[in-house]
Amino acid sequence: MLRDSLRDPGTAWSLGSFGAIAEFMRDPNEPVSALPDDRLGMATARGAIALRPDPDLRPVAYETAVASGWNHAVALCLPEGACAMNRRGVVTELGPDHEAARPEDRDGVLFDLGLDLFAIDACVRSCDPEVVACLRAGAGRPLFAPGNPIGPRLVAMSPHRVFLARFGRIEVYAPIPPSGGTSPEGPHTHVLPKLLRSGRTHAATTPIPAGLVPCAALHPAHPYKDMQGQRIAFDPERLAAFQVLLQLWGDPALVAVKHGAEDHGGAVSSRHAQGARRVAEAQSRYLRGETVEAGPGDDEDEAADIHA
């Protein structure tokens, strides 16, 4: 599944936690470079993805209801006891990034931003002496602490962002947009302090089985949205393609609820069961040619889900 999805330019990828996430995507004709080692993935001029599948890795396909219809993804999860990263709470210099996706970036100096995420290390990397000097000046302190010189200069410096999980990484080379700006098309990152304060690994709407932690996700082409979330003509073949993944990798109890079964045994939460029924209703409407207009708050609902 990972190899097939990497070959498909219509599939986007994310790696992160609730409130801090890196996303990788590419255009159909965008030049790509193979990785110089045995990891799965690729690099473009805008970013890279590198995965080394772990024996404990478990895909979990899911759909979540939003006002315009639904989102879908395949979460790449690890058991809670096998996913922990370094949990650093202050900016920390890590040295040269010997695992960088591109050989030319391996002399770059890697810094953990100290976000204290359970399953992710959110880092930045630079070869620029001035940028490295600023990052070193802020090391040993929380990123958002008053007086830390990194915060006010981070957007202007725009170092590479490197998000790490036990089984892989996503790197983003595109500049960081200014406050109030829009994310660039293609690879980008989000760090949202308000969501980080929740301490969650994923949104409450995301139906991840107990004992598993989602560290990354693949996002197959959506039936009515492009990679930027803009509406496109409904494509029933995309819907059918994801249903195959849902049958293979979805929670069987939740899939059964979606198809009309009653959850008498309480195998899934009432919230997730209600969401599955909403998704089924929305998909039926789209298949009948009845599009659903996004309502107030839809952007917030979808953002919360995407940042899982």
C-alpha positions as CSV (number, residue, x, y, z in Angstrom):
1,M,0.0,0.0,0.0
2,L,2.8,2.4,0.9
3,R,4.6,1.8,-2.4
4,D,1.5,2.2,-4.5
5,S,0.5,5.4,-2.7
6,L,3.9,6.9,-3.1
7,R,3.7,6.3,-6.9
8,D,0.4,8.1,-7.0
9,P,0.8,11.9,-7.3
10,G,-2.9,12.3,-6.2
11,T,-2.0,11.0,-2.7
12,A,-0.9,13.5,-0.1
13,W,1.0,12.7,3.1
14,S,1.1,14.1,6.6
15,L,3.3,13.4,9.6
16,G,2.7,15.0,12.9
17,S,0.5,15.4,16.0
18,F,-2.5,17.4,17.0
19,G,-1.4,21.0,16.3
20,A,1.9,20.3,14.6
21,I,2.0,18.7,11.3
22,A,4.1,18.5,8.1
23,E,2.5,17.7,4.8
24,F,4.0,16.4,1.6
25,M,2.4,16.5,-1.8
26,R,3.6,16.8,-5.4
27,D,2.3,17.8,-8.8
28,P,1.8,15.0,-11.4
29,N,4.6,16.2,-13.6
30,E,6.9,17.5,-10.9
31,P,10.5,16.2,-11.1
32,V,11.3,13.8,-8.2
33,S,14.6,12.3,-7.0
34,A,15.0,8.9,-5.6
35,L,16.3,8.6,-2.0
36,P,20.0,7.6,-1.8
37,D,19.3,4.6,0.6
38,D,16.7,1.8,1.1
39,R,13.9,4.0,2.5
40,L,10.6,4.3,0.7
41,G,9.9,7.8,-0.6
42,M,11.2,10.7,-2.8
43,A,12.4,14.3,-2.8
44,T,11.3,17.2,-4.9
45,A,12.5,20.8,-4.9
46,R,9.8,21.6,-2.4
47,G,10.0,18.8,0.1
48,A,10.6,15.1,0.7
49,I,9.2,12.0,2.4
50,A,11.2,9.1,3.6
51,L,9.7,6.0,5.3
52,R,11.2,2.8,6.7
53,P,8.2,0.6,7.5
54,D,8.2,-0.7,11.1
55,P,7.0,-4.3,11.9
56,D,4.6,-2.7,14.4
57,L,3.2,-0.2,11.9
58,R,-0.6,-0.5,11.5
59,P,-2.7,1.3,8.9
60,V,-6.1,2.5,10.0
61,A,-8.4,3.8,7.3
62,Y,-11.2,6.1,8.4
63,E,-13.7,8.7,7.3
64,T,-14.9,11.6,9.4
65,A,-18.0,13.7,8.9
66,V,-17.7,17.5,8.2
67,A,-20.3,20.0,7.2
68,S,-19.5,19.7,3.4
69,G,-19.6,15.9,3.6
70,W,-16.5,13.9,4.8
71,N,-12.8,13.7,5.0
72,H,-10.8,10.5,4.6
73,A,-7.3,9.2,5.3
74,V,-5.3,6.1,6.2
75,A,-3.5,6.8,9.5
76,L,-0.2,5.1,10.0
77,C,-0.2,4.1,13.6
78,L,2.2,2.5,16.2
79,P,1.3,0.9,19.5
80,E,1.3,3.4,22.3
81,G,4.3,1.6,23.9
82,A,6.4,1.7,20.7
83,C,5.9,5.2,19.3
84,A,7.4,7.6,21.8
85,M,10.0,10.1,20.5
86,N,12.3,12.3,22.6
87,R,9.7,14.6,24.3
88,R,12.2,17.5,24.4
89,G,10.7,20.7,26.0
90,V,13.3,23.2,24.9
91,V,15.0,24.0,21.6
92,T,17.9,21.5,21.3
93,E,20.7,21.3,18.8
94,L,21.1,17.7,17.5
95,G,24.0,18.1,15.1
96,P,24.3,17.3,11.4
97,D,21.2,15.7,9.9
98,H,22.8,12.4,8.6
99,E,19.4,11.0,7.7
100,A,18.4,13.9,5.5
101,A,16.4,12.8,2.4
102,R,18.9,14.6,0.0
103,P,22.7,14.1,0.3
104,E,23.3,17.8,0.0
105,D,21.3,18.5,3.2
106,R,23.2,16.1,5.4
107,D,25.7,18.7,6.6
108,G,22.8,20.9,7.7
109,V,22.4,21.4,11.5
110,L,19.2,19.9,13.0
111,F,17.4,21.5,15.9
112,D,14.5,20.1,17.8
113,L,12.0,22.9,18.4
114,G,11.2,21.4,21.8
115,L,7.4,21.1,21.4
116,D,7.2,18.0,23.7
117,L,5.1,15.9,21.4
118,F,4.6,12.3,22.3
119,A,5.2,10.6,19.0
120,I,6.9,13.3,16.9
121,D,10.0,15.3,17.0
122,A,9.3,18.7,15.2
123,C,12.7,20.0,14.0
124,V,14.2,22.6,11.7
125,R,17.5,22.4,9.8
126,S,19.8,24.9,8.2
127,C,23.3,25.2,6.6
128,D,23.2,29.0,6.8
129,P,25.6,30.2,9.5
130,E,23.4,33.2,10.4
131,V,20.3,31.0,10.8
132,V,22.3,28.4,12.8
133,A,23.6,31.1,15.1
134,C,20.1,32.4,15.8
135,L,18.9,28.8,16.5
136,R,21.8,28.2,18.9
137,A,21.1,31.5,20.7
138,G,17.6,30.2,21.4
139,A,18.6,26.7,22.4
140,G,17.9,25.6,25.9
141,R,14.7,27.6,26.2
142,P,11.1,26.8,25.1
143,L,10.4,28.0,21.5
144,F,7.6,30.4,22.6
145,A,9.3,31.7,25.7
146,P,9.5,35.5,26.0
147,G,12.9,36.7,24.7
148,N,13.7,33.6,22.7
149,P,15.2,35.1,19.5
150,I,14.0,32.3,17.3
151,G,10.3,33.1,17.4
152,P,10.4,36.6,15.9
153,R,12.8,35.5,13.2
154,L,11.6,32.1,12.3
155,V,9.4,33.1,9.4
156,A,12.1,35.3,7.8
157,M,14.7,32.6,8.3
158,S,12.4,29.8,6.9
159,P,14.8,26.9,7.7
160,H,13.9,23.5,6.4
161,R,11.2,21.9,8.6
162,V,11.9,18.3,9.4
163,F,9.2,16.3,11.3
164,L,10.3,12.9,12.5
165,A,8.5,9.7,13.7
166,R,9.8,6.3,14.5
167,F,9.3,5.0,11.0
168,G,10.1,8.1,8.9
169,R,10.1,11.8,8.2
170,I,8.7,14.6,6.1
171,E,10.9,17.5,5.1
172,V,9.6,20.9,3.9
173,Y,11.8,23.3,2.0
174,A,9.2,25.9,1.0
175,P,9.3,29.3,2.8
176,I,7.1,29.7,5.9
177,P,4.2,32.0,5.0
178,P,3.8,35.2,7.1
179,S,1.2,35.5,9.8
180,G,-2.2,35.7,8.1
181,G,-0.8,34.3,4.9
182,T,-2.0,31.2,3.1
183,S,-0.1,27.9,3.1
184,P,1.8,27.4,-0.1
185,E,0.6,24.8,-2.6
186,G,2.7,21.8,-2.1
187,P,4.7,20.7,1.0
188,H,4.1,22.9,4.1
189,T,3.8,22.7,7.9
190,H,1.4,23.9,10.6
191,V,2.3,24.6,14.2
192,L,-0.7,25.8,16.2
193,P,0.1,26.6,19.8
194,K,-3.6,26.6,20.8
195,L,-4.0,23.0,19.7
196,L,-0.7,21.9,21.1
197,R,-1.8,22.9,24.5
198,S,-4.4,20.2,24.5
199,G,-1.7,17.5,24.6
200,R,-3.7,15.3,22.3
201,T,-2.1,13.1,19.7
202,H,-5.1,13.4,17.3
203,A,-8.5,15.0,17.0
204,A,-11.4,13.6,19.0
205,T,-13.3,13.0,15.7
206,T,-10.6,10.7,14.4
207,P,-11.6,7.0,15.2
208,I,-8.2,5.5,16.2
209,P,-8.5,2.2,18.1
210,A,-7.4,2.3,21.7
211,G,-3.8,1.5,22.2
212,L,-2.7,3.0,18.9
213,V,-1.2,6.4,18.2
214,P,-1.4,7.9,14.7
215,C,2.1,9.3,13.7
216,A,1.5,9.9,10.0
217,A,-1.2,9.5,7.4
218,L,-1.7,9.1,3.7
219,H,-4.6,11.0,2.1
220,P,-5.8,9.4,-1.2
221,A,-7.4,11.7,-3.8
222,H,-10.7,12.9,-2.5
223,P,-14.0,12.6,-4.4
224,Y,-15.0,16.3,-4.3
225,K,-11.9,18.2,-3.1
226,D,-8.4,18.8,-4.4
227,M,-5.3,18.8,-2.2
228,Q,-5.9,22.4,-1.2
229,G,-9.5,21.7,-0.1
230,Q,-11.1,23.4,-3.1
231,R,-14.2,21.9,-4.6
232,I,-13.9,19.8,-7.8
233,A,-16.5,17.9,-9.7
234,F,-17.6,14.8,-7.8
235,D,-15.6,11.7,-8.9
236,P,-17.4,8.4,-7.8
237,E,-14.3,6.4,-8.8
238,R,-12.3,8.1,-6.1
239,L,-15.0,7.3,-3.6
240,A,-15.0,3.6,-4.7
241,A,-11.2,3.4,-4.5
242,F,-11.2,4.6,-0.9
243,Q,-14.0,2.1,0.1
244,V,-11.5,-0.7,-0.8
245,L,-9.0,0.7,1.6
246,L,-11.7,1.1,4.2
247,Q,-12.7,-2.5,3.9
248,L,-9.0,-3.6,4.2
249,W,-7.8,-1.3,6.9
250,G,-10.8,0.3,8.6
251,D,-12.2,-0.6,12.0
252,P,-14.6,-3.5,11.1
253,A,-17.1,-2.5,13.8
254,L,-17.2,1.1,12.5
255,V,-17.5,-0.1,8.9
256,A,-20.4,-2.2,9.9
257,V,-22.2,0.7,11.6
258,K,-21.6,2.8,8.4
259,H,-23.5,0.1,6.4
260,G,-26.4,0.1,8.8
261,A,-25.5,-2.4,11.5
262,E,-26.5,-1.6,15.1
263,D,-23.6,-1.3,17.6
264,H,-25.3,-3.2,20.4
265,G,-22.0,-4.3,22.0
266,G,-20.5,-0.8,22.2
267,A,-17.5,-1.7,20.1
268,V,-17.2,1.9,18.9
269,S,-17.9,5.2,20.6
270,S,-21.3,6.8,20.0
271,R,-19.5,9.9,18.6
272,H,-17.7,7.8,16.0
273,A,-20.8,5.7,15.2
274,Q,-22.8,8.9,14.6
275,G,-20.0,10.2,12.4
276,A,-20.0,7.0,10.3
277,R,-23.8,7.3,9.8
278,R,-23.4,11.0,8.7
279,V,-20.6,10.0,6.3
280,A,-22.9,7.3,4.8
281,E,-25.7,9.8,4.3
282,A,-23.4,12.4,2.7
283,Q,-21.9,9.8,0.3
284,S,-25.4,8.7,-0.7
285,R,-26.4,12.3,-1.5
286,Y,-23.3,12.9,-3.6
287,L,-23.9,9.6,-5.5
288,R,-27.4,10.9,-6.2
289,G,-26.0,14.1,-7.5
290,E,-27.0,16.2,-4.5
291,T,-23.9,18.2,-3.5
292,V,-23.7,19.6,0.0
293,E,-22.7,23.2,0.6
294,A,-20.2,24.0,3.3
295,G,-21.9,25.7,6.2
296,P,-20.6,28.1,8.9
297,G,-17.7,26.5,10.8
298,D,-17.0,24.0,8.1
299,D,-13.4,25.2,7.6
300,E,-12.8,24.9,11.4
301,D,-14.2,21.4,11.4
302,E,-12.1,20.3,8.5
303,A,-9.0,22.0,9.9
304,A,-9.3,20.2,13.2
305,D,-9.6,16.9,11.4
306,I,-6.7,17.6,9.0
307,H,-4.4,18.5,11.9
308,A,-4.9,15.1,13.5
